[in-house]
């Protein structure tokens, strides 16, 4: 039986159109023009400035999980919450009772909570959206209460930490147009709670807002993204084959502007950055989920940070 020529041509054209549609780029190439260079330089300055602020990650010197009952605070090794050696041997206590943490300190030491003198108070942890945790300080040392799963811990900072004093910047890949691409955000009908491993061997339920599809070197990839209520940004945790070689073994973070009605996302891997746990072993970073492990090396953004804020305090108690 003879197949009509016009019918055959029509069928072939339709198939070609389908193939082309499947591989059609999401958006045009993204140049690294002068305005991009200016914004990128400002981003680096802001990024490194925040790391060395008194509450920045380079000032973190300890993380201590509270036990039920009384937890001593100070430089004496008998305390559960250890301060740097130059601090008073005993500062006070945090008493944990059924999820409530109550602080009591020696009033003669001049301890401050949120900038005001304190002797006793209940401590607010970091688990309430939009509410900052209470910050307790004594000289160069401060701490906040954190909650991870059912555990409460004390994260200790020292603005005179060795890591802060020794910081000389972060090494990065040379900026590349190849790694600034358009993505398309595909939101879920409602956020999905996904199991997310952390570096402290816990599993957290993280609300994931949707996925970003993007093209790199002609191949289509996808990454999950989180958008906090009221936020104008998408947060991404990803891994790639550079991890453990040029970049931090536990993956990297990326923030992208939330899309408009066209759902297009400016996905700029030149701004991929190290998680807090690259700077201190006292962080509780999320790890990339299995679906967020890219098979292609992302030769852009921050490289491994060669430094540490580990000083005389320990978090093993």
N, C-alpha and C positions, 0 to 999 in steps of 0.2 A: 504494500500500500504506500502511495506517495504522500509525503507530508507537505502541505502547502508551504512555499518559501516564506511568505509573509508571516505565517504562524510561527515558523521556526525562528525567524529573526526577532519576532516579538518576544518569544520565550527566552531567547538568549539575552536580549536587552534587559528583560525583567530580572534575570538572574544576576547580570552584571550590576544593575542598579542596586539590587539587594546587597551584593558583596560590597559595593562602594559605600552604601549607607552604613554597613556594619563597621567599616574602617574609617569613616569620616571623622576627622579630628574634632574634638569638642570645641576648640577655639583656635584662633590664630596664634602664631609664635609670640612670645613675650620678650621684648627687647630689654636689655639692662641699660637704659638711657641715663642721662644726667640726673633726672629727678629720682630715678631708682637708686643711683649711686649715693645721692644725698640722704635719702631715707634709710638706706642700708647702713651707712656710716653712723647715723643717729641711733639706729636700732642697736648697733654694737656698743656704742657708748652707754646707752641706757641699760642694756643687758649687764655689762660689766660693773656699772655703778651699783646696781641692785645687789649684786653678789657680795660686794664689800661693805654694804650698809650694816649697822649694828645688828639688825635682824636678818641679815643675808646668810646664804648657805655657807659661806666661807667662815662665818663666825660660830657655826654650830659645833659644839665640843662634847656633847653627850646626849644620850637618850636612855631614860630609865623607866621601866614599866612598874607601876605601883602595885603593891600587894595590899590585900585587905588589912585594914588597921593602920598603925602609925608608920610613916616613912620619914626617916631623918634626912635633913638637908645640911650640907656643908662640906668642907674640905677633908674632914676626918674620914678615913676609909671605912669606919664603922657605919657611916650614913649610907642609906640606900640611894639617895640622890646626891651624887658627888659633884662638888664645885672644883674649879681649878685650885692648885695648891696655895696660891696667894690669898685665897678667901678665908674667912673665919672658920675655925674647925666645926662649929655648930651654928647654924642660922635659924633653924626652926624645924617644923614638921608639916607634912601633909597627911591627914588622916582620911583614909578611904573607907566609906561605909555605904554599901549597897549602891554603888555607882556615883556617890556624892563625894567630892574631894574638898576638904576643908583645910585651909592654910592657917598656921599659927607661927609667928616669928618673934624673935627677941626684939622688943621695941627700941632698945638702945642702939641697935645697929643701923637704923635709918633705912630700913627696907621700904621700897615703893611698889605700889600696884597701880598700873596705868598712870604713873606720874605723881601719885599721891601717897602720903604716909599710910602705912597699914600695920595692923597687929594681928587681926583675925579676919578671915573672909572665906566664903565659898568661891571656888574657882570655876570660871566658865571655860569649857574646852573649845576646840576648834570645829566642832561638829554641827554647829547651827548656821545654816546659810545666811550670809549677810551680817553675821555678828562676829566681831573679832574676839579671839580668846583673850582672857586677862593676861597681861604681861607684868611679871614680878621682877624687880631689878634691885641689885645691890652693887654699886660701883660699876665696873665694866661687865659684870655678869648679869644675865637675865634668864628667865625661863617662861615657857608657856605650857599649858596642858593640852595634850592631843588625845584624840580618841580614834582607835583603829579596831573595827569590829566591836567586841565587847571589852577590849582592853583600854585602860587609861595610862598614859605615859607622860613624862616630863621631858621636854626638849630644852636643853641648856645651851645658851649662847655666851660667847665672850668676845667683846669688841676688840680685845687685844690678842686674839688668837694668832698663832704662828701662821696659819694659812692666809689670814687676811693681810698680815704684814708682808708675806712673801709673794703675794699674787702679782703676776706680771702679764696677765691677759690669757686669752684662749686661742689656740691655733685653729685655723679654719682652712677649708678648701678654697681655692680661687673661685670667685663667683663665675657662674656659667649659665648662659641662656638656656642650655639644654634642660636644666632642672628648675626652670620657672615655667609652669604650664597652667593651662586652664583645666579645671575640674568641674564636674557637674554634681551638685549635691542632690542626693535622692533620699529625702527624709522618710522615716518610718511613720506610719499613721499615728503612733505614739511611742515614746522612748521604750527601748527594750533593756531590761536589766541583764547584763552579761557578767559572768564570772571573770574576774580579773586577778591574776596572781600578782603578788608584790614581792619586793626584794627581801622582806622580813618573813617570807613564807606564810603569808596569810592570803585568803581569798576574799575579795570585796565584790559586792554587787554594784556595778557601775551602770548608770542609765545612759545608753547610747542612742543618739538622736537620729542617726542615719548613716549613709555611706557616700563617699566621694569617689566617682569614677573619673579616671584621668588616663591620658595617653603619654607614653614615654618611648621614644624610638620606634614608633609604629605599633606598639603593643598596648593593650588595655589592661589597667590595674584598678584595684579598688581598696579603699581604706575606710574603716569605721571612724566616726567622729562624734564628739560630745559637744552639746551646746547647753550651757547652764541657763536657767530661766533668767531672762532679762539681759543676757550677754549678747554682744554683737560679734562674737568670735566662735570659731570651731576649733576644738582641741583634739589633737591626733597623737597617738603613741604608736610608733612603728619601728620595725626592725628591718635590716637588710644585710647583705653579705659583707659589708665593711665592718660590722660589729665584731669587736675582739681583735681587729687589725688596726685600721686607721681610726675607728670610732669606738665609743664606749660599748662594752659588751652587752649591757642591758637595754640597748636601743636608744632612740632619741625622741624628743617631743617636737611638735610643729603646731603653730597657731596660724589660722587663716581667717580673713574677714568673712563674716557670715554673708551668704549670697542674697541678692535681691530677688525680684520676681522671676528673672531668667534662670535662677538657680546656679549661675556660674560662680566658681570659686577661684580666686587667685592663689594657686598652690605653689608656693615659692620655697623649694627645698634648700635654697641658699640660706634660709633662716632656720633650718633644723638646728635644734640646740640640745645640749646635754641635760639630762634630768638631774635633780638635786643629788641623787645618790652617786653621781660622778664626782662630786665635790666633798662628800662626807659619808661615812658609813653609818651615820645616825639619821638617815632619811628613810622614808617608807614608800619609795616610789612604786607606781604601777609598772608592770612589765607588758610588753606588746602581746596582745591576744594572738592565737594561732593564725587567724585570718588577716592579721595586719603585719605579717612577715613577708616582705617583698622579695622576689627572687632576683631582682636586678640591683646591682650596687648603686647606692646613692652617693656619688662623689661630690657632695655639696654640704655646706653647713659646718657645724663645729666638729672638730676632731677630739680624740681622747684628751682629757685634762690630766696633765702630769703634775699632780700636787695632791695634798691631803690636809684636812683639818683635824686629823687624829692627834690629840694631845694627851695629857695625863689622865683625863677622865675615861671611864669605861661605861658600856651600856649592858653588860652581861648580867647584871643583877636581876 
